[in-house]
Amino acid sequence: MCGIVGCTGSTPVKDVLVNGLKRLEYRGYDSAGVAIQEPDGLKVVHRVGKVAGLESELAYHGELNGTCGIGHTRWATHGRPSTANAHPHTSCDGRIAVVHNGIIENFAELRERLQERGHRFSSETDTEVLAHLVEEAYEQHPGDLLTAMRTSLQHVIGAYGVAVVCADEPGVIVCARKDSPIVVGRGADASYVASDIIALIDATRDVVVLEDGQLARLTPDGIAYFDERGRQIEPCVTHVDWDVDLAEKGGYPDFMLKEIHEQPRVVRDTLAGRMVGGELSIDELGLSYEELNLIDRVYVIACGTSYHAGLIAKNLIERWARIPTEVEVASEFRYRNPIITPSTLVVAVSQSGETADTLAAIRDARIKGAKVFGITNVVGSPVARESDGVIYTKANKEIAVASTKSFLGQVVSLTLLALLLAQTKGKLTTAQVRLLFRELGDTAEQIEGILQDATAIDEAAVACKDAASALFVGRGIGSAICYEGALKLKEISYLHAEAYAAGEMKHGPIALIDDGFPVIAVATQSPVYDKLVSNLKECEARGALIVAIATEGDEEIKKVAQHVIYIPKVRDCFTPITASVPLQLFARSIALLRGCDVDQPRNLAKSVTVE
């Protein structure tokens, strides 16, 4: 989501910081900034938009020859994209500057206490409380930025990767980590900190990845490491032998696998800051609760993978909020004169935010009086600009053409929207919303468990790799997952695949099945599990090779499926999040076995900007 870079040495660091931030651009962001130690104090420059814009802004500030500084690229969590909300954030006196990745869960309480003690805030962010906490602690420990940082963090609940500089300690950077990566390295004549190895790859190949609770104090002469109690420690040094291309992939063999493994973070980042005071909060919606309560029809318009996320949203909105919901292929929506009134909500879902068909559809919807809400991964994209409100999926930049983490971000965002509509309509109690929100957050850890062992997935892929076609089947919300699983397989392996609601098997598709024909089933525990198993037995009787995505502990499914891929037990409504991951890995594994380029499949582009 956000990016951190810092350097302290004997030569000017401005270009080092800018180039490091450019290396982190793949992560996605909405603003960028730097804080550089100059003889007359800290020079803080930040602006909304790309690093190139920051670079131009720095040119207007004359010669900046400071040899110690920190930089940041931000993707909004608390507070909308703005210059005031861009990092670095400073203390009241401007002597301390902080950059931060993560979420401070108790920031509202900390902010209130700090304001009572006379601190002045200039942003809406959670991060700014850190600058003021460190300011107070530094008054108690003058000349000891490390102790000031360490004691400040004792008041913080949440996740952080943080770096701080102080005008009173030239050449010193202090950084710390809890649940948000921080990497530290020593170059030939400087010390470096970043949130990602890629930002340091030109300076050093020997890095230390801080563990939770650890801190580091960087100077031009070296780096010292400390535990959370302030005791100096010897860190574990990792040698990085990747080239730049592999560094951008985070050490993974391809972007698709890297992005699949980033999905737990996407879930956490998309949910960050969404539960405030026990209430679900989506300020970006741009609609009052009164306007939301008047919504009596929802259209989800999208293309491809985003359309499948919409199918899941339909299930959840109707299930929880009891609002009739239609999912429309964007390229068809504008041509069929849909029924739209001022109480209609049109939800436009687009990974790139510039899909031509989706843009045309939302423009027509607005002309007809609908409220339009965008869900996209790109800050400032056309879909975001032309919608009344927007949820950013926080998936960061996605390189692989076949969408994985963006899809999951869309599903989580649409789930939040469904919960908000249900909360507003009074169809779910506050306690129910809190419970569902907590369980939604738990899927991040469950995905991590799935990613730990892909043996069963790879074995199933070997069994299916030489097929000419495959059928994906499920029932209930599982059928929506199947559409996305089939699309992934088609996109990257060029193996033809189709998806059906399993109850439709006898109405045509079963004619395809003969010995060895792959049938991939989402067979997790649900109210329609028994009916799905009956459908699979019909396939088994005709010689199908059955691969089942099943719930841990389900031994009965082994009686009908030759290959079983287990996922953790979750509430049925959250199955799309967990079950999609093995289907992504399954498609990738088959593609590699068939010699395909999983990052750049033929004939496809990352965004479709023509109708």
Number of C-alpha atoms within 10 A of each C-alpha: 24 25 30 32 30 34 34 30 23 15 15 19 23 25 11 23 27 23 17 25 27 17 20 27 19 15 20 22 27 23 26 30 30 31 31 29 29 16 11 7 17 23 19 20 20 27 23 20 20 18 24 14 15 19 19 10 15 19 11 8 10 8 10 16 14 23 21 31 33 32 30 33 34 26 25 20 22 18 16 17 20 17 17 17 24 30 31 29 30 28 23 15 10 16 18 26 30 28 33 31 26 23 24 22 17 14 21 15 10 19 21 12 13 17 13 10 10 9 18 14 18 12 19 15 23 22 26 24 30 29 25 27 22 28 27 17 18 21 11 12 15 13 13 15 24 24 19 21 24 23 19 20 21 9 13 18 13 15 18 24 26 27 31 28 28 29 19 16 16 19 22 24 27 26 28 30 27 21 15 20 23 30 25 28 25 24 18 9 13 23 27 30 29 30 26 23 27 23 29 28 21 12 16 19 17 17 22 19 21 25 18 18 16 23 30 26 20 28 23 22 14 16 18 14 21 20 19 16 12 14 10 14 13 9 17 11 14 12 11 14 12 15 13 15 12 15 18 21 19 18 18 14 11 18 21 25 20 19 24 21 20 18 25 23 20 25 28 21 23 23 21 18 17 18 16 12 8 11 14 20 15 18 14 15 18 16 16 10 14 10 13 19 16 14 19 15 19 23 24 27 28 29 23 15 23 25 24 25 29 29 22 24 28 24 20 24 23 17 15 19 20 17 19 15 22 17 21 20 19 25 18 14 22 19 10 7 11 12 10 19 15 16 17 22 24 25 25 29 32 31 29 21 25 19 24 19 22 26 26 16 22 26 16 15 25 18 10 16 14 24 26 27 26 27 28 29 28 23 25 14 16 17 31 25 13 17 22 17 20 26 24 23 27 31 28 25 20 22 18 21 19 25 23 25 30 27 26 27 32 31 25 25 25 25 24 26 24 23 24 23 23 24 21 21 20 13 16 17 13 16 11 13 22 17 12 18 18 13 14 21 19 16 21 19 15 17 25 17 14 18 16 9 10 14 10 15 23 20 15 23 22 14 16 24 19 12 12 12 18 23 26 27 30 31 25 19 23 28 25 26 28 29 25 27 31 24 23 25 25 19 23 25 23 19 22 15 21 19 23 19 18 27 16 14 18 12 9 8 14 17 10 13 21 15 12 15 21 25 24 29 30 30 28 28 17 19 11 15 16 12 14 24 20 14 20 26 16 17 24 22 12 17 15 26 24 25 27 26 23 23 22 15 11 14 10 10 20 14 10 21 23 15 20 25 25 20 21 19 17 22 13 14 19 21 22 23 23 22 27 22 22 23 23 24 23 24 26 26 26 26 24 15 15 16 10 17 15 23 17 18 18 14 6 12 12 15 14 15 14 8 11
